[in-house]
Every structure is written in C-alpha cells, then in structure tokens.
Amino acid sequence: MMHARELHDTTPATALEEAREALQRALLFGTDTDVREAHLRIDAALDRQAEVDRVEQAPFIDGLLAELPDPAHLVDESMIEKAAQGGVLYSELVQAFRSDPTSVGLTPQELAFASEDPRRLRALILARRDGIALHALESVVLGVEDSRQKDYALAARSDTAFTAASLEEWVAQYVSGLSAKDPDRS
Amino acid sequence: MTVIDLGGEALDEQFDRLKSDMTQYGLSWWTTDLDARARWKSDSALYGRLHALLKRGRAIRTADVYQVDVAWVDPRPVIHTEIVTKLLGECHSFVDAPRPPAFLLFGGPGSGKSSSLRPLISRPGMVAPVPLDADAVRVELPEYKDGRGSGIVQDECAFITYGELRETFLAGTPNPAGVCIDLIGDPEYSVKDWWRLDRAGYRVYALLAQCPLEQAIERIKRRAVETGRIVDLDFARKVGDRPRKALDALLDADRHGTIDLAGWSVFDTSDSAFPGAPTVVEGDGSFGSVGAAATKVAS
C-alpha cells in the first residue's frame, strides 16, 4: 500500500522504481494480493509522473492528440470489415458467424441475408470491399445461386478461391450482373 | 549495443536527451505500432482508455494495450512462450545435485550485480545458468526498440521473468542447474526469501555487489546511453545501504541457526578492482579469499 508519506518523500520516478521493485518481489515470492497491490502502486506512480510529463511534454502530447481520431467517433472495426480488408480469412468469418451470427458486424438486413445461406458471406465480403449496396448484391447473388450453384459452392468453401478459375468466372459473372443493373458503377 | 566514449557533461546531456526521447516514445508508440493499432482499432473502449491516458500525459505500457485484467491477449502469450523457450533453451544443466544452488545477488542499481557477479556463477561444468535475467527478457520484447521502449515493456518483462519463470523454477521440482535472482535487497524480506528458496529445494548463496555511489551513477548513465535502459538516479541514491542490510539480516539469522546459508560474499565491484573479476572484501571463502580476486563457487 502506498503511504502518504512516501508520496511526499519521493519523486514520481523514484516511486515508480520502488513500485516495480515491489512487483518483482510479489511476482517472485508473493501472493495474488501482493501482485495487485504492486500494480496499484505502479499506477499511482505513473499517474504522478503523468502530471509532470503533461506539462513538460505538452506540445508533443497536443500534437499527438490532434492527429488521433476523437474517441467518440471511433467505431469498432467489425469482423466483416476486417475480412473485406484481408485481415480475417473467410473461413474464420464463417466460423465466427456459425458460433454467433450477431458477432461479425452485419446489419440486420445483412444478417437476414446471410442467415439464408452462410456462403453468402463471401459475397458480403466483396460487397463491403467494393462498396456495393445490399439490394444490388441480393439480386445478383440470387441469380448466381440459381444458375451457378456448383461453382458458387466450390468457391465459397475455399479461403484461396479468389485465384481459382471457378471463382474468377463466378466473380466475372457477378460483376457483369452488377454493372448491368447499376450503370453508374462502371 | 552502442559503445560510447563520453564523460562528464557530454554524458549528462546525452542521458537527459535519452530520458526525453523515452518519454515521447512511451506516449506515442501505440499510435504507429501495427499490432497495437490493430488492437485499438477493433476495440473502441480500449482506444478510449488509451486516448484518455495520453490526454493526461501518461505513458502507455504494453500492459495497457495487451492486458485485460490479469490476462495477456493475443499475440502476447505466444511472444511470452517464445521468449521463455528461447531463454530456457540456452540453459544447460551441468550439475545433478540433490539441492541445486540458488544465488541471491544483492546490490543497488549500477553496482555490478549482473555484470560482475553473474559470471562468477555461470561457469560451464559448475552451476547455475541464469534464467531469471530480466535484461535478457526485456530486449526480446518487440516494443523494446533498442531501449527506447524499456520503460513501457517493464511490467510485461517482470511478468515473464518473475511470473512465468517462478512457475518453472520455484514451484515443484527445482531447476537442477540452479537459479539466480537479482534483487536490490531488503532486510525486511531477505530471510523470508531464504526460506522460500529453501522450501523450493535449493541451497541458498548470498552475494553482495558494492561500489562507490558515484561510480554506480556513472554506470547507470553510461548503460542508459549504450542500451537505453534507464534507472532513476534518485532511486539509486535512495537505495543506500539497503542491500548490505539485506545481507546482514541473512548473516544474523545464519549465526543464530535460524537459517543455513550455503555460502556468502561481499564483492568490491568498483572500477579499481581486479580487471575481469571483483575483489572479495568479506565472505566465508565460498568465492575466494578476502583481498583476492573472486573465484567461481565450487559445486
């Protein structure tokens, strides 16, 4: 526990060193409570150091803050968005969707659309990536599903299907279907 | 590591500049680090916390980004395992004694605990590889960045070094090659530490590194400039004779038969000591004769 006297007797940097020495001891020989208390001491010391740094580094901190987004405006990047950017595999998205359909960041309309057939997530990824509206996507996908069920199924099962001939053909058909429906996109 | 040839004001100036660089790095690294960005970009609550910390002027530790309650989140557990596996892979068991040695290295910052005393206890064919070395762990963490991030990885480094390795060496079967623990030393705890190590199955040695304070301060500054690892100078001064008192507490308990210390020595690690080995200034002979260069402990 940090005593008031210690707070006044030590500089923030010294208090931090002492708190970290306490953490070392707690981790080596102490109990969970000792570890928690050491972390609290570290937090308190860091807070004291922050009061100094906030003044001494004010221009640097203000410059950083100006470059960062406002926390109120930062929206969580959903799994479907990550998939659209290539940060998540299609198979991972499907797995997460099967565990909890509401966890991947779909709108209610997209959720209803994908719930009909989870393979439609593949098309939703493309739509997110290319900024295609759901209503445009729906009609194309329905058409493709009717006419090219086999290729669609093959493509939808593979993470690397973007390079497979079957998927290229499917995508070409899908894109041409979109272009025909929405001339502004071409 | 950059080896520098600076002294006096030039060293002070570089030390001060380094402190400022480290402060700025601690405030800003998470805004550009790819892994950290990926984490806060997908977690607006985390971003809100980090943003608020920055707004108050607080350094952002790796623990602030990757620790939730007490658990480390991806990819840290994998990194921790890799570091521990690597360090333990460098340990070789040379001695098969029923009670392996545990070496408590006492000394203030800059006293030469690691640089002068660790070599005494790590001779091949004798005892004690030195797995519990925070310096070795620290540099393996990706945010260390040649020392600029030594402050922000400090708590994670402690978790790996003392937390995970405690599970390996201080609980269950003792490490057959022994353990080595660097501590500043505290008379309030040193006898308790002896008991814990004894109960863990080790025979315990105590070693104390001492040198003039001004030399320790000079070493701290030099090490900071060479490796980026900074220790607060006021803290180094405040430590005072606490390491000596920690050893004295052990020696008192040993004299009274409360504990049975396997061996002990006080070493002069000052720059004027024998080149390559500290001088023994007190001890029971385990590490050589008083007044002579230290020798490695007999197994």
Interface residues (C-beta under 8 A of the other chain):
Chain A: T10 T11 A13 T14 L16 E17 E18 R20 E21 L23 Q24 R25 L27 L28 F29 V35 H39 I42 L46 D47 Q49 A50 E51 V52 D53 R54 V55 E56 Q57 F60 I61 L64 L65 E67 L68 P69 P71 L74 V75 D76 E77 K82 G87
Chain B: T23 Q24 L27 S28 T31 A38 K41 S42 D43 S44 Y47 G48 H51 A52 L53 L54 K55 R56 G57 R58 A59 R61 V70 A134 Q154 D155 A158 F159 T161 Y162 G163 R166 L170 I181 L183 I184 D186 Y189 K192 D193 R196 V231 D232 D234 F235 K238
